Amino acid sequence: MKRLYKSTDDEFMEFHKREIGVSQPRNFTRRISASEVTVKRLDLCGKLNGHEGCVNTIDFNATGDVLVSGSDDRRVILWDWATRKSKLSYSSGHMDNIFQARFMPFSDDRKVVTAAADGQVRFGLLLENGQVETKRLGRHQGRVHNLAVEPGSPYILYSCSEDGFVQHYDLRSNSATKILCCSSFTENNKQSSSSVRLNSIVIDPRNPNYFAVGGSDEYARVYDIRMYQMDASHNTDRPVNTFCPHHLIETHEVHITALAYSSSSELLVSYNDELIYLFQKNMGLGSSPLSSQGEDAKKLDEPQVYSGHRNSRTVKGVSFFGPGDEYVMSGSDCGRIFIWKKKGAKLVRLMVGDRHIVNQLAPHPYIPVLATCGIEKTIKLWTPSSKNVTPLPRDVQKIMEANKRGREDHSRATLTPDVIMHVLRMHRRQALAYVERRHTRGDIESDEDDGGEAYVLGFSDGDTEGASECSIS
């Protein structure tokens, strides 16, 4: 209770400083946005309706006034989120679910890049007459979950895929270049023939020469683009650093679903059916983690750990929140949004964000506004409320214990990649049959029935009651 009073007093002091002219407007905004009182008052303020399938990706533009989204319906929508209205909706040209949609910097929000389950990376150019020209930039031999746009560049981006390749794109040319194929580590440091299926790629904002990838094993790998020629046939898979919690090294039972860099180059790593870890630069295992074990590894500091959620049924994102990345946030299989203080990992806000699963969260670049999406067809918007908001529900411990039990029970069952792909193929056929039936009938399902339109690899855990079995996305 004393801490709550202290946080409230600090907030009132900021208002007092602003009124007497001591605090600069920008400093005032940053301090209030980072206030724990502000975060604890985050509440649902509206929904964006327009997609006909699960919304898998959301991203604010540089100024924060426009939000772009992509969905299982293979459409891209640009939103004026403040008025809750769609500015533009267009067909992406993808043949399968869109997993990522991003604005290119310094393009007046007229250039949008997308990636999808069909393996394509596509480009959309918004014309003055309101039309949109789309074209394919490149293609992978596996699903593409993530794109990384070089900070400050209107031309350069990267993609990673389940085929293990990282590709480089320059919008000034019409070609995609394979940079490297991410492979598994071996004891003798020889090149492995087993590739890592990649889910996430992020660029270090303080030094865009470095990018990190994560996928179907326990290691987050950091690469230096300057070490690679624009031709993967001549490049070896040699990261400059790797990150992994000590207890997960060589477990072969977890994989990474998402990565995020903070403004100070901290690396946030979210594991499937495990926890979230925050690594400082000095916590790396080097380029060959299997040779860094023993006493050397034990000397490294342990990363900060964030727990309470569950990340099992989908490929969830993870993000920072606040003007100085003061908070960490993630969705969960229990349909809730978890927000922790970055320093100390205290859970400060827990709210229901979806009737089934929350997948992605996008923080506004300047003010305390948050957009989220999940299995439902809507995008939800969250802002600080003047109402009396309960930051943590009374049953918060029960919720976190249920998520923990689900993780522990699921860890006892192992699925081979062949089994996973078999299940995905069955769900894909079901989804295509559903789409065909829908177009034949000429109707559109309501949001209350949206669970059947997505398809995730589901498990009968019993802890997500009422959730439809929907696809890994």
Disulfide bonds with the S-S distance in Angstrom:
none
